[in-house]
Structures are given as structure tokens and as C-alpha cells.
Amino acid sequence: MENATERLSILVPPTEKKRIVRQAKEANLSVGAYLRQAARNYRPDADNPAVEALLRTLEAATAHTERTADDALTDIQASLKRVDRLLQTVPAKPATPEGPP
């Protein structure tokens, strides 16, 4: 890793400085190491439209799946009613003797 030889000076409100210092301490990092790591891991808002598009696709797929499942349940209920009606038309089977007397 390259030696750090350049300095950045930034101004932050006191509350933000306290938060950064606390978070760095919780991560067992110096404030500088914490901020460098945060800067390396930062992803600009340019990624958000792609994430939003994925969410819209997921929502549409979920809605379609729910409609399909509802339609399937409706078909199953109708089929069960038809089977029930058919079973009511089948005459009862006569009892058979249990073998020789």
C-alpha cells in the first residue's frame, strides 16, 4: 500500500465529528483510516437508478405472481366444487357379504 503523504482538511459540524470519532472507535480504526475506508467503499448516487429499476421489476414480478396464484386458487376451488357435485351423483356401493357363513 502506498504511503500516505498528502493531507486533506475538511470542516464538519461538532455533532458529525463526534459521530465519526465514535464510529471509528467502534471499528477499531483511527479517524483517518475510518474515513479512507469509507471513501473507498462509497458508491455515488449514480447506482440508485439501477437499484430503483430492479425494485420496480421485482414489484411487478411479485404482483404478477400474486395474481397468478389467486387465479390458480380460484380454478382449484371451482374444480373441487365440480368434483363434489360429481361425487353426489355416484350411487352408493352396495354392501358385500363378508365371506362364507
ChimeraX attribute file (.defattr): number of C-alpha atoms within 10 A of each C-alpha:
attribute: neighborCount
match mode: 1-to-1
recipient: residues
	/A:1	3
	/A:2	4
	/A:3	5
	/A:4	6
	/A:5	5
	/A:6	5
	/A:7	6
	/A:8	5
	/A:9	5
	/A:10	5
	/A:11	7
	/A:12	10
	/A:13	7
	/A:14	9
	/A:15	9
	/A:16	11
	/A:17	13
	/A:18	12
	/A:19	11
	/A:20	16
	/A:21	18
	/A:22	13
	/A:23	15
	/A:24	17
	/A:25	13
	/A:26	9
	/A:27	12
	/A:28	11
	/A:29	14
	/A:30	13
	/A:31	17
	/A:32	12
	/A:33	13
	/A:34	18
	/A:35	15
	/A:36	12
	/A:37	12
	/A:38	11
	/A:39	10
	/A:40	9
	/A:41	9
	/A:42	9
	/A:43	10
	/A:44	7
	/A:45	8
	/A:46	8
	/A:47	9
	/A:48	11
	/A:49	10
	/A:50	11
	/A:51	11
	/A:52	11
	/A:53	11
	/A:54	12
	/A:55	12
	/A:56	12
	/A:57	12
	/A:58	12
	/A:59	12
	/A:60	12
	/A:61	12
	/A:62	12
	/A:63	12
	/A:64	12
	/A:65	12
	/A:66	12
	/A:67	12
	/A:68	12
	/A:69	12
	/A:70	12
	/A:71	12
	/A:72	12
	/A:73	12
	/A:74	12
	/A:75	12
	/A:76	12
	/A:77	12
	/A:78	12
	/A:79	12
	/A:80	12
	/A:81	12
	/A:82	12
	/A:83	11
	/A:84	11
	/A:85	11
	/A:86	10
	/A:87	11
	/A:88	10
	/A:89	8
	/A:90	8
	/A:91	7
	/A:92	8
	/A:93	6
	/A:94	6
	/A:95	6
	/A:96	6
	/A:97	7
	/A:98	6
	/A:99	5
	/A:100	4
	/A:101	4
